Amino acid sequence: MTTGYAPPPSEEELAYLQKLSNEYEPEVTGPLVGELQPSTNITTEYARADPVYIKKTEALPHKYSNYRACRGDGNCGWRAIAFAYFEALARNGDKTKVHAEVTRLKSFQNILDAAGFPSEVCEDFAEELYDLLRKTAVAIPPPDNGNPATDVKALVFEAFNDESTQAGIITFLRILTSAWIKTHIDNYSPFLMGEDVFTYCGRAIEPFRHEIENVGINALFEVLLKPAGFSLEIPYLDRTPGDEVNMYTFNAEYPITTIRLLYRPGHYDILYKIEDVQQPVHTPHSISAPVYIGSFPHHTQDHTNGARGLDYLHMIPGVTLVDDISPYSYGDSGFPSPISTHPPAMQQSLSVHPIPAHPAPASAYAPPPLQIPTHSLGVARLPIQASQSQARTGPFRPSIWELEPSVASGPPPQFTTSIFRNSHYNTAHFLNPDFEPEQWSPDAEYVTSNNSGRRRNGH
Amino acid sequence: MNILHGQNPATMNEKASSPMTTASQNANVTKRLQSELMSLMMASTPGISAFPNDGNLLNWTATIVGPEGTPYAGLTMKLSFAFPSTYPYTAPTVLFKTPIYHPNIDFSGRICLDILKDKWSAIYNVQSVLLSLQSLLGEPNNASPLNGQAAELWDKDPAEFKKHVLARHRDITDDEAGQ
């Protein structure tokens, strides 16, 4: 534990440490529920630990991109599940479901009564839970809202970092779990190693700050998560041999989403896969855009106008708009026409590879997009990488088209277009390798220039 | 907690101040205690009562009447309740102010009762604690006594036990109990 790396201590020190150990209470500082962090932080944290931990934590970020720490005050497992439950509701984004949850949880009053929890004992705690559920339902944006779940996530985060709110919620979940166990004795007593369920609940479920155990997790899953359609997945990060964490899963019958916790002996945190964290993409254009490009191989002014709102498409590797093509780049990339001596098969192969293959680092953007001569196929013009730039980083060997000087100089532009202002093909764009900040010069303002690299969109 | 890293004895020693000392938390304690007081007065359970001292809602004096059929029958015991600002998530500190001879209560009035220690839960309240203490008077837990002699006598010599109870008992005033 904490004293393991100390030099051999004297007897006095030992006594002192023993005293500290006896009086030690789990650290109670830090937020009750922390901010989202990349799970590589866990790997870093364990970088100097036991080899088993190193291996397991190295494997962790491949599967789970982020995590959220919970305060280790004995309520962490309860808090982690409760918080993740609210987050799952927020992610699900269905107001009606949240209201349905209030109704469903209220219907448990019969098992609370049966287990000997009169409503006057529970109502204050229950009200904290219902209240937050109702607030969550209000904060969930309507389904077509483009900015999903930001407010509601902040609301839940704030509520769980409020001492009395989260204490009430956790207490009610403890009561509910206890009542569930007490009313399903046959299901749980085999796992209590001879302990009476009432003793067990009084000892391990009801006391605030008593860590959740497997029986408690199972019962809480049954009562809270399973009927809501949330599966539960708990990787155990412990010292058992193996390269990966052991996984414990509890499956809902009709799962809507999955809640993930990270267990380390004595502690629970919340884990996220990348899809749990990312905002859903509400940009149908990004899907239709490639089709749009492909179906209009010839540039027209209409397309320029139509595409103005789609600047962000440039952030998607391998996607470009017709409007991005600068006049001279047509010259560079223009295929030497069907009379080319190169076999057509090669052109075909060129036409298929770029989209998924280019990770498109900023430095790799280079002007010449490739135009497929076989227009009848309707394939999009796709940018190929860096015919002129030497900083080629992709996995492909150089193409003959890039090396042949006669090809590179190419035929003159057949038509002109203006540089899309926000395009990285514009040298005034910060992603352009030849980036030059645009400067207003009063002299240049009135000079007509053909220096197309400095032209502004729409002139 | 082997998940805590970079801990050294110095930082371990610095106990963080209680996290629940915010004004809102205190307001919640007050609200909770007011409602407990209300329900205690409404329910008027026989044999137990409790009331705040001098308007200080965080310190109460309670009374238990010894149950019939026990060595404490007819005796009135006073207790003090001190509620932490984290109540009901942490247990109140409960002491017998009336001198009492009991296997699970020491001569300072400290009580060995699991629900006041590690089994405390927010579902308990003043009333349930008093009822538990009342039943503890008739059913001591002799397996873990604070007063070993009393535990022995309870089983071996009930008459002698009763003598000790009566010898130790002394009625006290509310003022004494409130200190």
Interface residues (C-beta under 8 A of the other chain):
Chain A: M1 T2 T3 Y16 L17 L20 Y24 E25 P26 E27 V28 T29 E45 G72 F117 E120 V121 C122 D124 F125 D162 E163 S164 A167 T171 R174 I175 G202 R203 E206 P207 F208 R209 H210 R264 P265 G266 H267
Chain B: M1 N2 I3 L4 H5 Q7 N8 P9 M12 N13 K15 A16 S18 P19 M20 T22 S24 Q25 N28 R32 S35 S39 Y89 T90 I115 D118 K119 W120 S121 A122 I123 N125
